[in-house]
Amino acid sequence: MPRRRPEPPVQPALEDCCRSGCVPCVFDLYEEALARYEKELAAWEAEQAEATGKPA
């Protein structure tokens, strides 16, 4: 069974940040999740290309 396409993370709204200097901030966490998503998506796209014989 083929893997499902990765889902992008939900970007936090501006009001999700409390502006108190939290470490990590919700926006830091989002950036980390976005970087993971982009890597997972690239791997998924490569798998799809390999499975169909088409270049990515």
C-alpha distance matrix in Angstrom:
0.0 3.8 6.6 9.1 12.4 14.9 17.7 21.3 23.7 26.4 29.7 32.5 35.5 38.8 40.1 37.4 39.4 42.5 44.3 45.6 44.2 41.4 39.5 36.7 37.1 34.4 34.3 33.9 30.9 29.5 30.2 28.3 25.3 25.5 25.7 22.6 20.7 22.0 20.9 17.3 17.3 18.8 16.2 13.3 15.5 16.1 12.5 12.2 15.6 14.8 11.8 14.2 17.3 19.1 21.0 20.1
3.8 0.0 3.8 6.4 9.1 11.9 15.0 18.3 21.1 23.9 27.0 30.0 33.0 36.2 37.8 35.2 37.1 40.3 41.9 43.4 41.8 39.2 37.3 34.5 34.7 32.0 31.7 31.3 28.4 26.8 27.2 25.6 22.6 22.4 22.6 19.7 17.6 18.6 17.6 14.1 13.7 15.1 12.8 9.7 11.7 12.6 9.2 8.7 12.3 12.0 9.5 11.8 14.9 16.2 17.8 16.6
6.6 3.8 0.0 3.8 6.5 8.5 11.7 15.0 17.6 20.5 23.6 26.6 29.7 32.8 34.4 31.7 33.5 36.7 38.2 39.6 38.0 35.4 33.6 30.7 31.0 28.3 28.0 27.6 24.7 23.2 23.7 22.0 18.9 18.9 19.2 16.2 14.2 15.5 14.6 11.0 11.0 12.9 10.7 7.7 10.5 11.9 9.0 9.3 13.0 13.2 11.5 13.9 16.7 17.4 18.3 16.4
9.1 6.4 3.8 0.0 3.8 6.2 8.7 12.3 14.9 17.6 20.8 23.8 26.6 30.0 31.5 29.0 31.0 34.3 35.9 37.6 36.2 33.7 32.2 29.3 29.2 26.2 25.9 25.9 23.1 21.1 22.0 20.8 17.4 17.2 18.1 15.4 12.8 14.4 14.4 10.8 10.1 12.9 11.7 8.3 10.6 13.1 11.0 10.3 14.0 15.2 13.6 15.2 18.3 18.3 19.1 16.7
12.4 9.1 6.5 3.8 0.0 3.8 6.5 9.5 12.7 15.4 18.3 21.6 24.4 27.5 29.4 27.1 28.9 32.4 33.8 35.7 34.2 32.0 30.5 27.6 27.2 24.3 23.5 23.7 21.2 18.9 19.4 18.6 15.3 14.4 15.4 13.3 10.2 11.3 12.0 8.7 7.0 10.1 9.9 6.6 8.3 11.4 10.5 9.6 12.8 14.7 13.9 15.0 17.7 17.0 17.2 14.4
14.9 11.9 8.5 6.2 3.8 0.0 3.8 6.5 9.3 12.4 15.2 18.4 21.5 24.5 26.3 23.8 25.5 28.9 30.3 32.0 30.5 28.2 26.7 23.8 23.5 20.7 20.0 20.0 17.4 15.2 15.8 14.9 11.6 11.0 12.2 9.9 6.8 8.9 9.8 6.6 5.9 9.6 9.7 7.5 9.8 12.7 12.3 12.3 15.3 17.0 16.8 18.2 20.6 19.6 19.3 16.0
17.7 15.0 11.7 8.7 6.5 3.8 0.0 3.8 6.5 9.0 12.1 15.2 18.1 21.3 23.0 20.6 22.6 26.1 27.6 29.5 28.4 26.2 25.1 22.2 21.4 18.2 17.7 18.3 15.7 13.2 14.4 14.2 10.5 10.0 12.3 10.7 7.3 9.8 11.8 9.3 8.4 12.2 13.1 11.1 12.8 16.0 15.9 15.6 18.4 20.5 20.2 21.2 23.7 22.4 22.0 18.6
21.3 18.3 15.0 12.3 9.5 6.5 3.8 0.0 3.8 6.5 8.9 12.3 15.2 18.1 20.2 18.0 19.7 23.3 24.5 26.6 25.4 23.5 22.5 19.7 18.6 15.5 14.4 15.3 13.1 10.1 11.2 11.6 8.2 6.9 9.8 9.3 6.0 8.1 11.0 9.8 8.8 12.2 13.9 12.8 14.0 17.1 17.8 17.6 19.9 22.2 22.5 23.4 25.4 23.8 22.8 19.2
23.7 21.1 17.6 14.9 12.7 9.3 6.5 3.8 0.0 3.8 6.2 9.1 12.4 15.3 17.1 14.6 16.2 19.7 21.1 23.1 22.0 20.0 19.2 16.4 15.2 11.9 11.3 12.4 9.9 7.0 9.1 9.7 6.3 6.2 9.7 9.4 7.3 10.0 12.6 11.8 11.8 15.0 16.5 15.9 17.4 20.3 20.9 21.1 23.4 25.5 25.8 26.9 29.0 27.4 26.3 22.6
26.4 23.9 20.5 17.6 15.4 12.4 9.0 6.5 3.8 0.0 3.8 6.3 9.1 12.5 14.0 11.8 14.0 17.5 19.2 21.6 21.0 19.2 19.2 16.6 14.6 11.0 10.6 12.8 10.7 7.6 10.4 11.9 9.1 8.9 12.7 12.9 10.9 13.3 16.2 15.5 15.2 18.4 20.1 19.2 20.5 23.6 24.2 24.1 26.4 28.7 28.9 29.7 31.9 30.1 29.1 25.5
29.7 27.0 23.6 20.8 18.3 15.2 12.1 8.9 6.2 3.8 0.0 3.8 6.5 9.3 11.5 9.8 11.4 15.2 16.4 19.0 18.4 17.2 17.4 15.0 12.5 9.1 7.9 10.7 9.7 6.4 8.8 11.3 9.6 8.8 12.5 13.8 12.3 14.0 17.2 17.3 16.9 19.6 21.8 21.4 22.3 25.2 26.4 26.3 28.2 30.7 31.2 31.9 33.8 31.8 30.4 26.6
32.5 30.0 26.6 23.8 21.6 18.4 15.2 12.3 9.1 6.3 3.8 0.0 3.8 6.5 8.0 6.0 8.0 11.6 13.2 15.8 15.7 14.6 15.5 13.4 10.4 6.9 6.8 10.2 9.5 7.2 10.2 12.6 11.5 11.6 15.0 16.2 15.4 17.3 20.2 20.3 20.3 23.1 25.1 24.7 25.9 28.8 29.8 29.8 31.9 34.2 34.7 35.6 37.5 35.5 34.1 30.4
35.5 33.0 29.7 26.6 24.4 21.5 18.1 15.2 12.4 9.1 6.5 3.8 0.0 3.8 5.4 5.3 7.6 10.9 12.5 15.6 16.2 15.7 17.4 15.7 12.3 9.4 9.1 12.9 12.9 10.7 13.3 16.1 15.1 14.9 18.3 19.8 18.7 20.3 23.5 23.7 23.3 26.0 28.3 27.8 28.7 31.7 32.8 32.6 34.6 37.1 37.5 38.1 40.1 37.9 36.6 32.8
38.8 36.2 32.8 30.0 27.5 24.5 21.3 18.1 15.3 12.5 9.3 6.5 3.8 0.0 3.8 5.4 5.9 8.9 9.6 13.2 14.0 14.3 16.3 15.2 11.5 9.7 9.0 12.8 13.7 12.2 14.1 17.1 17.0 16.7 19.7 21.7 21.0 22.3 25.4 26.1 25.8 28.2 30.6 30.5 31.2 34.1 35.5 35.4 37.1 39.7 40.4 41.0 42.7 40.4 38.8 35.0
40.1 37.8 34.4 31.5 29.4 26.3 23.0 20.2 17.1 14.0 11.5 8.0 5.4 3.8 0.0 3.8 5.3 7.1 9.0 12.2 13.9 14.0 16.6 15.8 12.1 10.4 11.0 14.6 15.1 14.1 16.6 19.2 18.9 19.2 22.3 23.8 23.3 25.0 27.9 28.3 28.3 30.9 33.0 32.8 33.8 36.7 37.8 37.7 39.7 42.2 42.6 43.4 45.3 43.2 41.7 38.0
37.4 35.2 31.7 29.0 27.1 23.8 20.6 18.0 14.6 11.8 9.8 6.0 5.3 5.4 3.8 0.0 3.8 6.4 9.0 11.5 12.7 11.8 14.0 12.9 9.5 7.2 8.8 12.0 11.9 11.4 14.3 16.4 15.9 16.8 19.9 21.0 20.7 22.8 25.4 25.6 26.0 28.7 30.5 30.3 31.7 34.4 35.4 35.6 37.7 40.0 40.4 41.4 43.3 41.4 40.0 36.2
39.4 37.1 33.5 31.0 28.9 25.5 22.6 19.7 16.2 14.0 11.4 8.0 7.6 5.9 5.3 3.8 0.0 3.8 5.5 8.1 9.1 8.7 11.3 10.7 7.0 6.3 7.5 10.4 11.3 11.4 13.6 15.8 16.3 17.2 19.7 21.2 21.5 23.3 25.7 26.4 27.0 29.4 31.2 31.5 32.8 35.3 36.5 37.0 38.9 41.0 41.8 42.9 44.5 42.6 40.9 37.1
42.5 40.3 36.7 34.3 32.4 28.9 26.1 23.3 19.7 17.5 15.2 11.6 10.9 8.9 7.1 6.4 3.8 0.0 3.8 5.5 7.8 7.9 11.3 11.6 8.6 9.0 10.8 12.9 13.9 14.8 16.9 18.7 19.4 20.6 22.9 24.3 24.9 26.8 29.0 29.7 30.5 32.9 34.6 34.9 36.4 38.8 39.9 40.5 42.5 44.5 45.3 46.5 48.2 46.3 44.5 40.7
44.3 41.9 38.2 35.9 33.8 30.3 27.6 24.5 21.1 19.2 16.4 13.2 12.5 9.6 9.0 9.0 5.5 3.8 0.0 3.8 5.6 7.5 10.8 11.5 8.6 10.1 10.8 12.6 14.5 15.4 16.7 18.8 20.1 21.0 22.9 24.8 25.6 27.0 29.2 30.4 31.2 33.1 35.1 35.8 37.0 39.2 40.6 41.4 43.1 45.1 46.1 47.3 48.7 46.7 44.7 40.9
45.6 43.4 39.6 37.6 35.7 32.0 29.5 26.6 23.1 21.6 19.0 15.8 15.6 13.2 12.2 11.5 8.1 5.5 3.8 0.0 3.8 5.7 9.3 10.9 9.0 11.4 12.7 13.6 15.4 17.1 18.3 19.8 21.4 22.8 24.3 25.9 27.2 28.8 30.6 31.8 32.9 34.9 36.5 37.4 38.9 40.9 42.2 43.2 45.0 46.8 47.8 49.2 50.6 48.8 46.7 42.9
44.2 41.8 38.0 36.2 34.2 30.5 28.4 25.4 22.0 21.0 18.4 15.7 16.2 14.0 13.9 12.7 9.1 7.8 5.6 3.8 0.0 3.8 6.4 8.3 7.1 10.3 11.1 11.1 13.4 15.4 16.0 17.2 19.4 20.7 21.8 23.6 25.2 26.5 28.1 29.5 30.9 32.5 34.1 35.3 36.8 38.6 40.0 41.2 42.8 44.5 45.8 47.3 48.4 46.6 44.4 40.7
41.4 39.2 35.4 33.7 32.0 28.2 26.2 23.5 20.0 19.2 17.2 14.6 15.7 14.3 14.0 11.8 8.7 7.9 7.5 5.7 3.8 0.0 3.8 5.4 5.0 8.3 10.1 9.6 11.0 13.6 14.7 15.3 17.2 19.1 20.2 21.4 23.2 24.9 26.3 27.4 29.0 30.9 32.1 33.2 35.0 36.8 37.9 39.2 41.1 42.6 43.7 45.4 46.7 45.1 43.0 39.3
39.5 37.3 33.6 32.2 30.5 26.7 25.1 22.5 19.2 19.2 17.4 15.5 17.4 16.3 16.6 14.0 11.3 11.3 10.8 9.3 6.4 3.8 0.0 2.9 5.2 8.6 10.0 8.1 9.5 12.7 13.2 13.0 15.4 17.5 18.0 19.1 21.3 23.0 23.9 25.2 27.1 28.7 29.8 31.1 33.0 34.5 35.6 37.3 39.0 40.3 41.5 43.4 44.5 43.1 40.9 37.3
36.7 34.5 30.7 29.3 27.6 23.8 22.2 19.7 16.4 16.6 15.0 13.4 15.7 15.2 15.8 12.9 10.7 11.6 11.5 10.9 8.3 5.4 2.9 0.0 3.8 6.5 7.9 5.8 6.6 9.9 10.6 10.3 12.5 14.8 15.4 16.4 18.5 20.3 21.2 22.4 24.3 26.0 27.1 28.3 30.3 31.8 32.9 34.4 36.2 37.6 38.7 40.6 41.8 40.4 38.3 34.6
37.1 34.7 31.0 29.2 27.2 23.5 21.4 18.6 15.2 14.6 12.5 10.4 12.3 11.5 12.1 9.5 7.0 8.6 8.6 9.0 7.1 5.0 5.2 3.8 0.0 3.8 5.2 5.0 6.4 8.6 9.9 10.9 12.5 14.2 15.6 17.0 18.4 20.1 21.7 22.8 24.2 26.1 27.6 28.5 30.2 32.1 33.3 34.5 36.3 37.9 39.0 40.5 41.9 40.2 38.2 34.5
34.4 32.0 28.3 26.2 24.3 20.7 18.2 15.5 11.9 11.0 9.1 6.9 9.4 9.7 10.4 7.2 6.3 9.0 10.1 11.4 10.3 8.3 8.6 6.5 3.8 0.0 3.8 5.5 5.1 6.2 8.7 10.0 10.5 12.1 14.3 15.4 16.2 18.3 20.2 20.8 22.0 24.3 25.8 26.3 27.9 30.2 31.2 32.1 34.1 35.9 36.7 38.1 39.7 38.0 36.3 32.5
34.3 31.7 28.0 25.9 23.5 20.0 17.7 14.4 11.3 10.6 7.9 6.8 9.1 9.0 11.0 8.8 7.5 10.8 10.8 12.7 11.1 10.1 10.0 7.9 5.2 3.8 0.0 3.8 5.3 4.9 6.2 8.6 9.7 10.2 12.3 14.2 14.9 16.3 18.5 19.7 20.4 22.4 24.3 25.0 26.3 28.5 29.9 30.7 32.4 34.4 35.4 36.6 38.0 36.1 34.1 30.3
33.9 31.3 27.6 25.9 23.7 20.0 18.3 15.3 12.4 12.8 10.7 10.2 12.9 12.8 14.6 12.0 10.4 12.9 12.6 13.6 11.1 9.6 8.1 5.8 5.0 5.5 3.8 0.0 3.8 5.4 5.1 6.3 8.7 9.8 10.8 12.6 14.2 15.5 17.0 18.5 19.9 21.5 23.1 24.3 25.7 27.5 29.0 30.2 31.8 33.4 34.8 36.2 37.4 35.6 33.5 29.7
30.9 28.4 24.7 23.1 21.2 17.4 15.7 13.1 9.9 10.7 9.7 9.5 12.9 13.7 15.1 11.9 11.3 13.9 14.5 15.4 13.4 11.0 9.5 6.6 6.4 5.1 5.3 3.8 0.0 3.8 5.5 5.1 6.2 8.5 10.0 10.7 12.2 14.3 15.7 16.5 18.1 20.1 21.3 22.2 24.1 25.9 27.0 28.2 30.2 31.7 32.7 34.4 35.8 34.3 32.4 28.7
29.5 26.8 23.2 21.1 18.9 15.2 13.2 10.1 7.0 7.6 6.4 7.2 10.7 12.2 14.1 11.4 11.4 14.8 15.4 17.1 15.4 13.6 12.7 9.9 8.6 6.2 4.9 5.4 3.8 0.0 3.8 5.4 5.0 6.0 8.6 9.8 10.2 12.1 14.3 15.0 15.9 18.2 19.8 20.4 21.8 24.1 25.3 26.1 28.0 29.9 30.8 32.1 33.6 31.9 30.1 26.4
30.2 27.2 23.7 22.0 19.4 15.8 14.4 11.2 9.1 10.4 8.8 10.2 13.3 14.1 16.6 14.3 13.6 16.9 16.7 18.3 16.0 14.7 13.2 10.6 9.9 8.7 6.2 5.1 5.5 3.8 0.0 3.8 5.4 5.0 6.2 8.7 9.7 10.5 12.5 14.2 15.1 16.6 18.6 19.7 20.8 22.7 24.4 25.4 26.9 28.7 30.1 31.4 32.5 30.6 28.5 24.7
28.3 25.6 22.0 20.8 18.6 14.9 14.2 11.6 9.7 11.9 11.3 12.6 16.1 17.1 19.2 16.4 15.8 18.7 18.8 19.8 17.2 15.3 13.0 10.3 10.9 10.0 8.6 6.3 5.1 5.4 3.8 0.0 3.8 5.4 5.2 6.4 8.6 10.0 10.9 12.4 14.2 15.7 16.9 18.4 20.0 21.5 22.9 24.4 26.0 27.4 28.8 30.5 31.5 30.0 28.0 24.3
25.3 22.6 18.9 17.4 15.3 11.6 10.5 8.2 6.3 9.1 9.6 11.5 15.1 17.0 18.9 15.9 16.3 19.4 20.1 21.4 19.4 17.2 15.4 12.5 12.5 10.5 9.7 8.7 6.2 5.0 5.4 3.8 0.0 3.8 5.5 5.1 6.1 8.7 10.0 10.4 12.0 14.2 15.3 16.1 18.0 19.9 20.8 22.1 24.0 25.6 26.5 28.2 29.6 28.3 26.6 22.9
25.5 22.4 18.9 17.2 14.4 11.0 10.0 6.9 6.2 8.9 8.8 11.6 14.9 16.7 19.2 16.8 17.2 20.6 21.0 22.8 20.7 19.1 17.5 14.8 14.2 12.1 10.2 9.8 8.5 6.0 5.0 5.4 3.8 0.0 3.8 5.4 5.0 6.2 8.7 9.8 10.3 12.2 14.2 14.9 16.1 18.3 19.7 20.6 22.2 24.1 25.3 26.6 27.8 26.1 24.2 20.4
25.7 22.6 19.2 18.1 15.4 12.2 12.3 9.8 9.7 12.7 12.5 15.0 18.3 19.7 22.3 19.9 19.7 22.9 22.9 24.3 21.8 20.2 18.0 15.4 15.6 14.3 12.3 10.8 10.0 8.6 6.2 5.2 5.5 3.8 0.0 3.8 5.4 5.2 6.4 8.7 9.9 10.8 12.6 14.3 15.4 16.8 18.6 20.0 21.3 22.9 24.5 26.0 26.8 25.1 22.9 19.2
22.6 19.7 16.2 15.4 13.3 9.9 10.7 9.3 9.4 12.9 13.8 16.2 19.8 21.7 23.8 21.0 21.2 24.3 24.8 25.9 23.6 21.4 19.1 16.4 17.0 15.4 14.2 12.6 10.7 9.8 8.7 6.4 5.1 5.4 3.8 0.0 3.8 5.5 5.2 6.1 8.5 10.0 10.7 12.2 14.2 15.5 16.6 18.3 20.0 21.2 22.5 24.4 25.5 24.3 22.5 18.9
20.7 17.6 14.2 12.8 10.2 6.8 7.3 6.0 7.3 10.9 12.3 15.4 18.7 21.0 23.3 20.7 21.5 24.9 25.6 27.2 25.2 23.2 21.3 18.5 18.4 16.2 14.9 14.2 12.2 10.2 9.7 8.6 6.1 5.0 5.4 3.8 0.0 3.8 5.4 5.0 5.9 8.5 9.8 10.2 11.9 14.0 15.1 16.1 18.0 19.7 20.6 22.2 23.6 22.2 20.7 17.0
22.0 18.6 15.5 14.4 11.3 8.9 9.8 8.1 10.0 13.3 14.0 17.3 20.3 22.3 25.0 22.8 23.3 26.8 27.0 28.8 26.5 24.9 23.0 20.3 20.1 18.3 16.3 15.5 14.3 12.1 10.5 10.0 8.7 6.2 5.2 5.5 3.8 0.0 3.8 5.5 5.1 6.2 8.7 9.8 10.4 12.3 14.2 15.2 16.3 18.3 19.8 21.0 21.9 20.2 18.2 14.4
20.9 17.6 14.6 14.4 12.0 9.8 11.8 11.0 12.6 16.2 17.2 20.2 23.5 25.4 27.9 25.4 25.7 29.0 29.2 30.6 28.1 26.3 23.9 21.2 21.7 20.2 18.5 17.0 15.7 14.3 12.5 10.9 10.0 8.7 6.4 5.2 5.4 3.8 0.0 3.8 5.4 5.2 6.3 8.6 9.9 10.7 12.4 14.3 15.4 16.6 18.4 20.1 20.8 19.5 17.5 14.0
17.3 14.1 11.0 10.8 8.7 6.6 9.3 9.8 11.8 15.5 17.3 20.3 23.7 26.1 28.3 25.6 26.4 29.7 30.4 31.8 29.5 27.4 25.2 22.4 22.8 20.8 19.7 18.5 16.5 15.0 14.2 12.4 10.4 9.8 8.7 6.1 5.0 5.5 3.8 0.0 3.8 5.5 5.1 6.1 8.6 9.9 10.5 12.2 14.2 15.3 16.4 18.4 19.6 18.7 17.4 14.0
17.3 13.7 11.0 10.1 7.0 5.9 8.4 8.8 11.8 15.2 16.9 20.3 23.3 25.8 28.3 26.0 27.0 30.5 31.2 32.9 30.9 29.0 27.1 24.3 24.2 22.0 20.4 19.9 18.1 15.9 15.1 14.2 12.0 10.3 9.9 8.5 5.9 5.1 5.4 3.8 0.0 3.8 5.4 5.0 6.0 8.5 9.7 10.4 12.1 14.1 15.1 16.4 17.8 16.3 15.0 11.5
18.8 15.1 12.9 12.9 10.1 9.6 12.2 12.2 15.0 18.4 19.6 23.1 26.0 28.2 30.9 28.7 29.4 32.9 33.1 34.9 32.5 30.9 28.7 26.0 26.1 24.3 22.4 21.5 20.1 18.2 16.6 15.7 14.2 12.2 10.8 10.0 8.5 6.2 5.2 5.5 3.8 0.0 3.8 5.5 5.1 6.2 8.6 9.9 10.5 12.3 14.2 15.4 16.0 14.4 12.5 8.9
16.2 12.8 10.7 11.7 9.9 9.7 13.1 13.9 16.5 20.1 21.8 25.1 28.3 30.6 33.0 30.5 31.2 34.6 35.1 36.5 34.1 32.1 29.8 27.1 27.6 25.8 24.3 23.1 21.3 19.8 18.6 16.9 15.3 14.2 12.6 10.7 9.8 8.7 6.3 5.1 5.4 3.8 0.0 3.8 5.5 5.1 6.2 8.7 9.9 10.5 12.3 14.3 15.0 14.4 12.9 10.0
13.3 9.7 7.7 8.3 6.6 7.5 11.1 12.8 15.9 19.2 21.4 24.7 27.8 30.5 32.8 30.3 31.5 34.9 35.8 37.4 35.3 33.2 31.1 28.3 28.5 26.3 25.0 24.3 22.2 20.4 19.7 18.4 16.1 14.9 14.3 12.2 10.2 9.8 8.6 6.1 5.0 5.5 3.8 0.0 3.8 5.4 5.0 6.2 8.6 9.8 10.5 12.3 13.9 13.4 12.8 10.0
15.5 11.7 10.5 10.6 8.3 9.8 12.8 14.0 17.4 20.5 22.3 25.9 28.7 31.2 33.8 31.7 32.8 36.4 37.0 38.9 36.8 35.0 33.0 30.3 30.2 27.9 26.3 25.7 24.1 21.8 20.8 20.0 18.0 16.1 15.4 14.2 11.9 10.4 9.9 8.6 6.0 5.1 5.5 3.8 0.0 3.8 5.4 5.0 6.1 8.6 9.8 10.6 11.8 10.4 9.5 6.5
16.1 12.6 11.9 13.1 11.4 12.7 16.0 17.1 20.3 23.6 25.2 28.8 31.7 34.1 36.7 34.4 35.3 38.8 39.2 40.9 38.6 36.8 34.5 31.8 32.1 30.2 28.5 27.5 25.9 24.1 22.7 21.5 19.9 18.3 16.8 15.5 14.0 12.3 10.7 9.9 8.5 6.2 5.1 5.4 3.8 0.0 3.8 5.4 5.1 6.1 8.5 10.0 10.1 9.4 8.1 5.8
12.5 9.2 9.0 11.0 10.5 12.3 15.9 17.8 20.9 24.2 26.4 29.8 32.8 35.5 37.8 35.4 36.5 39.9 40.6 42.2 40.0 37.9 35.6 32.9 33.3 31.2 29.9 29.0 27.0 25.3 24.4 22.9 20.8 19.7 18.6 16.6 15.1 14.2 12.4 10.5 9.7 8.6 6.2 5.0 5.4 3.8 0.0 3.8 5.5 5.1 6.1 8.6 9.7 10.2 10.2 8.8
12.2 8.7 9.3 10.3 9.6 12.3 15.6 17.6 21.1 24.1 26.3 29.8 32.6 35.4 37.7 35.6 37.0 40.5 41.4 43.2 41.2 39.2 37.3 34.4 34.5 32.1 30.7 30.2 28.2 26.1 25.4 24.4 22.1 20.6 20.0 18.3 16.1 15.2 14.3 12.2 10.4 9.9 8.7 6.2 5.0 5.4 3.8 0.0 3.8 5.4 5.1 6.2 8.3 8.2 9.2 7.9
15.6 12.3 13.0 14.0 12.8 15.3 18.4 19.9 23.4 26.4 28.2 31.9 34.6 37.1 39.7 37.7 38.9 42.5 43.1 45.0 42.8 41.1 39.0 36.2 36.3 34.1 32.4 31.8 30.2 28.0 26.9 26.0 24.0 22.2 21.3 20.0 18.0 16.3 15.4 14.2 12.1 10.5 9.9 8.6 6.1 5.1 5.5 3.8 0.0 3.8 5.5 5.2 5.7 4.8 5.5 5.2
14.8 12.0 13.2 15.2 14.7 17.0 20.5 22.2 25.5 28.7 30.7 34.2 37.1 39.7 42.2 40.0 41.0 44.5 45.1 46.8 44.5 42.6 40.3 37.6 37.9 35.9 34.4 33.4 31.7 29.9 28.7 27.4 25.6 24.1 22.9 21.2 19.7 18.3 16.6 15.3 14.1 12.3 10.5 9.8 8.6 6.1 5.1 5.4 3.8 0.0 3.8 5.5 5.0 6.6 7.4 8.1
11.8 9.5 11.5 13.6 13.9 16.8 20.2 22.5 25.8 28.9 31.2 34.7 37.5 40.4 42.6 40.4 41.8 45.3 46.1 47.8 45.8 43.7 41.5 38.7 39.0 36.7 35.4 34.8 32.7 30.8 30.1 28.8 26.5 25.3 24.5 22.5 20.6 19.8 18.4 16.4 15.1 14.2 12.3 10.5 9.8 8.5 6.1 5.1 5.5 3.8 0.0 3.8 5.7 7.9 10.1 10.7
14.2 11.8 13.9 15.2 15.0 18.2 21.2 23.4 26.9 29.7 31.9 35.6 38.1 41.0 43.4 41.4 42.9 46.5 47.3 49.2 47.3 45.4 43.4 40.6 40.5 38.1 36.6 36.2 34.4 32.1 31.4 30.5 28.2 26.6 26.0 24.4 22.2 21.0 20.1 18.4 16.4 15.4 14.3 12.3 10.6 10.0 8.6 6.2 5.2 5.5 3.8 0.0 3.8 5.4 8.7 9.9
17.3 14.9 16.7 18.3 17.7 20.6 23.7 25.4 29.0 31.9 33.8 37.5 40.1 42.7 45.3 43.3 44.5 48.2 48.7 50.6 48.4 46.7 44.5 41.8 41.9 39.7 38.0 37.4 35.8 33.6 32.5 31.5 29.6 27.8 26.8 25.5 23.6 21.9 20.8 19.6 17.8 16.0 15.0 13.9 11.8 10.1 9.7 8.3 5.7 5.0 5.7 3.8 0.0 3.8 6.7 9.2
19.1 16.2 17.4 18.3 17.0 19.6 22.4 23.8 27.4 30.1 31.8 35.5 37.9 40.4 43.2 41.4 42.6 46.3 46.7 48.8 46.6 45.1 43.1 40.4 40.2 38.0 36.1 35.6 34.3 31.9 30.6 30.0 28.3 26.1 25.1 24.3 22.2 20.2 19.5 18.7 16.3 14.4 14.4 13.4 10.4 9.4 10.2 8.2 4.8 6.6 7.9 5.4 3.8 0.0 3.8 6.4
21.0 17.8 18.3 19.1 17.2 19.3 22.0 22.8 26.3 29.1 30.4 34.1 36.6 38.8 41.7 40.0 40.9 44.5 44.7 46.7 44.4 43.0 40.9 38.3 38.2 36.3 34.1 33.5 32.4 30.1 28.5 28.0 26.6 24.2 22.9 22.5 20.7 18.2 17.5 17.4 15.0 12.5 12.9 12.8 9.5 8.1 10.2 9.2 5.5 7.4 10.1 8.7 6.7 3.8 0.0 3.8
20.1 16.6 16.4 16.7 14.4 16.0 18.6 19.2 22.6 25.5 26.6 30.4 32.8 35.0 38.0 36.2 37.1 40.7 40.9 42.9 40.7 39.3 37.3 34.6 34.5 32.5 30.3 29.7 28.7 26.4 24.7 24.3 22.9 20.4 19.2 18.9 17.0 14.4 14.0 14.0 11.5 8.9 10.0 10.0 6.5 5.8 8.8 7.9 5.2 8.1 10.7 9.9 9.2 6.4 3.8 0.0
